[in-house]
Amino acid sequence: MNVMDAKIISTKYGLETYLDVVKSVDVRELHYPTETEPFFEITVGIEYFLLKEERYYDSRKNYFRIRMDSDFGSVTLVETKTESLFAVKNGGEKDATKNLVGEWLIKTQAFKQVINELIVQKKMEDVQTEGDIQAVLGTIRFLEKLLEIEAEDIVSTIVEGEPEFVH
């Protein structure tokens, strides 16, 4: 880890300090398109340190989703209902967090390593039906697209609230 690879966001609660280390990036869920939910989606968690006044700090992990339509033409960020990376932040802090994801996180070695490990896991899955094969191949393409995503794709997107249905 290189300290120069860290990112800090100032919020009303303190300084959120993000480090480019693999253990700080967590993938909780992958979603493959269905008839009712026609998109790819990945739930990503990022651990950070919240530095407060009087030198108090604690470690936290919050989540968000990256969603792409089935042809990978559009990118959307989605808040999670609980432990959201965007929750309890004002507009400026949400924009700073969106910039964190677009201009820093997707470029970190930690994020790339976690996604590459998921690709390897998907390639090793024992699939037997044509549907399972298509799901795995589609998921691998989605993960590969995440590695190619540009900062502008994230920074220019909107942050949506989580829909009412549960995955």
KOLMAR-131128 format. One record per residue: residue number from 1; residue in three letters; x, y, z of N, C-alpha, C in turn. Coordinates in steps of 0.2 Angstrom, whole numbers. Atoms other than C-alpha are relative to their C-alpha. Layout:
ATOM   num   residu   n.east   n.north    n.up   ca.east   ca.north   ca.up   c.east   c.north    c.up
ATOM   NUM      ALA        X         Y       Z         X          Y       Z        X         Y       Z
...
***
This chain:
ATOM   num   residu   n.east   n.north    n.up   ca.east   ca.north   ca.up   c.east   c.north    c.up
ATOM     1      MET        4        -6       0         0          0       0        4         6       0
ATOM     2      ASN       -4        -6       0         6         17      -4       -5         6       3
ATOM     3      VAL        4        -5      -4        -1         31       7       -2         5      -6
ATOM     4      MET        2        -4       5        -1         42      -9       -6        -2      -4
ATOM     5      ASP        6         3       4       -15         31     -16       -6         0       4
ATOM     6      ALA        6        -1      -4       -27         36      -2       -4         5      -2
ATOM     7      LYS        5        -6       2       -42         47      -4       -4         2       6
ATOM     8      ILE        3        -3      -6       -50         58       9       -6         4      -3
ATOM     9      ILE        6        -5       1       -68         66       8       -1         3       7
ATOM    10      SER        2        -4      -6       -73         79      21       -7         0       0
ATOM    11      THR        7        -1      -1       -90         77      28       -2         3       6
ATOM    12      LYS        2        -3      -7      -100         84      42        1        -4       6
ATOM    13      TYR       -1         5      -5       -96         69      52        7        -1       1
ATOM    14      GLY       -7         0       0       -77         70      49        3        -2      -7
ATOM    15      LEU       -4         1       7       -64         65      36       -1        -8      -1
ATOM    16      GLU        1         7       2       -68         48      27        7        -1      -4
ATOM    17      THR       -6         1       3       -51         41      23        0        -7      -3
ATOM    18      TYR        0         6       4       -50         27       9        7        -2      -2
ATOM    19      LEU       -7         3       2       -35         16       6       -1        -5      -5
ATOM    20      ASP        0         5       5       -31          6      -9        3        -7       2
ATOM    21      VAL       -3         7      -2       -29        -11      -1       -6        -5      -1
ATOM    22      VAL        5         5       2       -38        -27      -6       -5        -1       5
ATOM    23      LYS        5         1      -6       -46        -30      11       -5         5       1
ATOM    24      SER        5        -5      -1       -55        -14      10       -6         0      -5
ATOM    25      VAL        5         1       6       -65        -19      -6       -3        -6       1
ATOM    26      ASP        4         6      -1       -79        -31      -4       -6         0      -5
ATOM    27      VAL        5         1       4       -91        -38     -16       -5        -5       3
ATOM    28      ARG        5         3      -4      -107        -43      -8       -5        -4      -4
ATOM    29      GLU        5         3       4      -118        -48     -23        1         2      -7
ATOM    30      LEU        0        -1       8      -119        -50     -42       -7        -2      -2
ATOM    31      HIS        7         1       2      -135        -49     -51        0        -1      -8
ATOM    32      TYR        0         1       7      -138        -56     -69       -7         2      -2
ATOM    33      PRO        6        -2       3      -152        -49     -80       -6        -6       0
ATOM    34      THR        6         4       0      -170        -57     -78       -5         4      -4
ATOM    35      GLU        6        -3       3      -187        -53     -86       -2         6       4
ATOM    36      THR        2        -6      -4      -191        -42     -71        5         5       2
ATOM    37      GLU       -6        -4      -1      -174        -35     -68        5         0      -5
ATOM    38      PRO       -4         1       6      -166        -33     -85        7         4       0
ATOM    39      PHE       -6        -3      -1      -149        -27     -79        5        -4       4
ATOM    40      PHE       -5         3      -4      -132        -32     -72        1         5       6
ATOM    41      GLU       -1        -4      -6      -128        -26     -55        5        -3       5
ATOM    42      ILE       -4         3      -5      -114        -28     -42        0         5       6
ATOM    43      THR        0        -4      -6      -114        -23     -24        7         0       3
ATOM    44      VAL       -7        -1      -2       -98        -16     -19        0         4       7
ATOM    45      GLY       -1        -3      -6       -92        -12      -1        7         3       0
ATOM    46      ILE       -7        -3      -1       -78          0       4        1         1       7
ATOM    47      GLU       -2        -1      -7       -70          0      21        4         7       0
ATOM    48      TYR       -3        -6       0       -64         17      26        1         2       8
ATOM    49      PHE       -1        -2      -7       -58         26      42       -4         7       0
ATOM    50      LEU        3        -6      -2       -69         40      49        4         4       5
ATOM    51      LEU       -4        -4      -5       -58         53      57       -4         6       3
ATOM    52      LYS        4        -5      -3       -67         64      69        5         5       5
ATOM    53      GLU       -4        -5      -4       -62         79      80        3        -4       6
ATOM    54      GLU       -4         2      -6       -50         76      95        3        -7      -2
ATOM    55      ARG       -4         6       2       -41         62      85       -4        -7       0
ATOM    56      TYR        4         6      -1       -55         49      87       -1        -3      -7
ATOM    57      TYR        1         3       7       -57         37      72       -3        -7       1
ATOM    58      ASP        2         7       0       -66         21      68       -1        -2      -7
ATOM    59      SER        0         3       7       -67          9      53       -7        -2      -1
ATOM    60      ARG        7         2       3       -83          7      43        0        -3      -7
ATOM    61      LYS        1         3       7       -89         -2      28       -7         2      -2
ATOM    62      ASN        6        -2       3      -102          5      17       -1        -2      -7
ATOM    63      TYR        1         3       6      -110         -1       1       -4         4      -5
ATOM    64      PHE        4        -3       6      -117          4     -16        0        -5      -5
ATOM    65      ARG        1         5       6      -122         -4     -32        2         4      -6
ATOM    66      ILE       -1        -2       7      -115         -2     -50       -5        -4      -4
ATOM    67      ARG        5         4       4      -129         -6     -62        2         2      -8
ATOM    68      MET       -1        -1       7      -127         -8     -81       -6        -4      -3
ATOM    69      ASP        5         4       3      -141        -12     -93        3        -6      -4
ATOM    70      SER       -2         7       2      -140        -29    -102        5         1      -6
ATOM    71      ASP       -4        -1       5      -131        -21    -117        6         4       2
ATOM    72      PHE       -6        -4      -3      -118        -12    -106        0         7      -2
ATOM    73      GLY        1        -7       2      -124          5    -113        0         5       5
ATOM    74      SER        0        -5      -5      -127         14     -97        2        -2       6
ATOM    75      VAL       -3         1      -6      -120         15     -80       -4         4       5
ATOM    76      THR        4        -3      -5      -130         19     -64        3        -2       7
ATOM    77      LEU       -2         2      -7      -125         20     -46       -7         0       4
ATOM    78      VAL        6         1      -4      -138         14     -34        2        -1       8
ATOM    79      GLU       -1         0      -7      -139         17     -15       -3        -7       3
ATOM    80      THR        3         6      -3      -142          2      -4       -4         2       6
ATOM    81      LYS        5        -3      -5      -156          3       9        4         0       7
ATOM    82      THR       -3         0      -6      -144         -1      23        8         1      -1
ATOM    83      GLU       -8         0       1      -125          3      25        2         4      -6
ATOM    84      SER       -1        -3       7      -126         15      10        6         5       1
ATOM    85      LEU       -6        -5       1      -110         24       5       -2         7      -1
ATOM    86      PHE        3        -7       2      -121         39       0       -5         2       6
ATOM    87      ALA        5        -2      -5      -133         39      15        3         6       5
ATOM    88      VAL       -1        -6      -4      -133         54      27        5         5      -2
ATOM    89      LYS       -4        -5       2      -123         65      16       -4         5      -4
ATOM    90      ASN        3        -5       4      -128         81       8        2         0      -7
ATOM    91      GLY       -2         0       7      -127         85     -10        7         1      -2
ATOM    92      GLY       -7        -1       2      -109         91     -11        4        -6       3
ATOM    93      GLU       -3         6      -3      -104         76       0       -1        -6      -5
ATOM    94      LYS        1         5       5      -113         64     -12        4         1      -6
ATOM    95      ASP       -4        -1       6      -105         72     -27        8        -2       1
ATOM    96      ALA       -7         2      -2       -88         70     -18        1        -8       0
ATOM    97      THR        0         7       0       -92         52     -15       -1        -4      -7
ATOM    98      LYS        0         2       7       -97         49     -33        6         1      -4
ATOM    99      ASN       -6        -1       2       -81         57     -38        5        -5       2
ATOM   100      LEU       -4         5      -3       -72         45     -26       -1        -7      -4
ATOM   101      VAL        1         6       4       -80         30     -35        3         0      -7
ATOM   102      GLY       -2         0       7       -77         36     -53        7         2      -1
ATOM   103      GLU       -7        -3       1       -60         45     -51        5        -4       4
ATOM   104      TRP       -5         3      -4       -52         34     -38       -1        -8       0
ATOM   105      LEU        1         7      -2       -60         17     -33        1        -4      -7
ATOM   106      ILE        0         4       6       -62         10     -51        7         0      -3
ATOM   107      LYS       -7         0       2       -44         14     -54        5        -3       5
ATOM   108      THR       -4         3      -5       -37          6     -38        2        -7      -2
ATOM   109      GLN       -2         7       1       -27        -10     -39       -4        -4       4
ATOM   110      ALA        4         4      -4       -38        -16     -25       -6        -2      -3
ATOM   111      PHE        6         1       4       -54        -14     -35        1        -5      -6
ATOM   112      LYS       -1         4       6       -46        -22     -51        2        -7       3
ATOM   113      GLN       -2         7      -2       -39        -37     -41       -6        -3       3
ATOM   114      VAL        6         3      -2       -56        -40     -33       -4        -2      -6
ATOM   115      ILE        4         2       6       -65        -40     -50        4        -5      -4
ATOM   116      ASN       -4         6       4       -51        -51     -58       -1        -6       4
ATOM   117      GLU        1         6      -3       -53        -63     -44       -7        -3      -1
ATOM   118      LEU        7         2       2       -72        -64     -47        0        -3      -7
ATOM   119      ILE        0         3       6       -69        -67     -65        3        -7       0
ATOM   120      VAL       -3         7      -1       -57        -82     -61       -5        -4       3
ATOM   121      GLN        5         5      -3       -71        -89     -49       -5        -1      -5
ATOM   122      LYS        5         1       4       -84        -87     -62        2        -5      -6
ATOM   123      LYS       -3         5       5       -73        -96     -75        1        -7       2
ATOM   124      MET       -1         6      -3       -71       -110     -63       -6        -4       2
ATOM   125      GLU        6         3      -2       -89       -113     -59       -2        -6      -5
ATOM   126      ASP        2         6       4       -96       -130     -64       -7         1      -2
ATOM   127      VAL        7        -1       2      -111       -126     -75       -2        -5      -5
ATOM   128      GLN        2         6       4      -121       -139     -84       -6         2      -5
ATOM   129      THR        5        -1       4      -136       -131     -92        1         6      -5
ATOM   130      GLU       -1        -5       5      -137       -119    -107       -1         7       4
ATOM   131      GLY        2        -6      -3      -145       -106     -96        5         2       5
ATOM   132      ASP       -6        -2      -4      -131       -107     -83        6         2      -3
ATOM   133      ILE       -6        -2       4      -118       -106     -96       -1         7      -2
ATOM   134      GLN        1        -7       2      -126        -90    -103        1         5       6
ATOM   135      ALA        0        -4      -5      -128        -83     -86        8         2       2
ATOM   136      VAL       -7        -1      -1      -109        -86     -82        4         4      -5
ATOM   137      LEU       -4        -4       5      -103        -79     -98       -2         7       0
ATOM   138      GLY        2        -6       0      -114        -64     -97        3         4       6
ATOM   139      THR       -3        -3      -6      -108        -61     -79        8         2      -1
ATOM   140      ILE       -7        -2       2       -90        -62     -85        1         6      -4
ATOM   141      ARG        0        -6       5       -93        -50     -99       -1         7       5
ATOM   142      PHE        2        -6      -4      -101        -38     -86        6         2       5
ATOM   143      LEU       -5        -1      -4       -86        -40     -74        6         3      -4
ATOM   144      GLU       -5        -2       4       -74        -37     -88       -1         8      -2
ATOM   145      LYS        2        -7       2       -84        -21     -93        2         5       6
ATOM   146      LEU       -1        -4      -6       -82        -15     -75        8         2       0
ATOM   147      LEU       -7        -2       1       -63        -15     -78        2         5      -5
ATOM   148      GLU       -1        -4       5       -65         -5     -93       -4         7       1
ATOM   149      ILE        4        -6      -1       -77          8     -86        4         6       1
ATOM   150      GLU       -4        -6       0       -71         26     -87       -3         5       6
ATOM   151      ALA        2        -4      -6       -72         39     -73       -6         4      -2
ATOM   152      GLU        6        -4       2       -84         50     -84       -6        -4       1
ATOM   153      ASP        6         4      -1       -96         36     -84       -3         0       7
ATOM   154      ILE        2         0      -7       -97         36     -65       -2         7       2
ATOM   155      VAL        1        -7      -3       -96         55     -62       -6         3      -3
ATOM   156      SER        6        -3       3      -109         59     -75       -7        -3       1
ATOM   157      THR        6         3      -1      -122         47     -69       -3         2       6
ATOM   158      ILE        3        -2      -6      -135         49     -56        0        -5       5
ATOM   159      VAL        0         4      -6      -136         41     -39       -8        -2       1
ATOM   160      GLU        7         1      -1      -153         32     -38       -1        -4       7
ATOM   161      GLY        1         4      -6      -161         25     -22       -2        -7      -2
ATOM   162      GLU        1         7       2      -163          7     -21       -8        -1      -1
ATOM   163      PRO        7         1       2      -180          1     -29       -3        -5       6
ATOM   164      GLU        4         3      -5      -193         -7     -18        1        -8       0
ATOM   165      PHE       -1         7       0      -190        -25     -24        7        -2       3
ATOM   166      VAL       -6         3      -3      -177        -36     -16        3        -5      -4
ATOM   167      HIS       -3         5       4      -164        -46     -25        0        -7       3
***
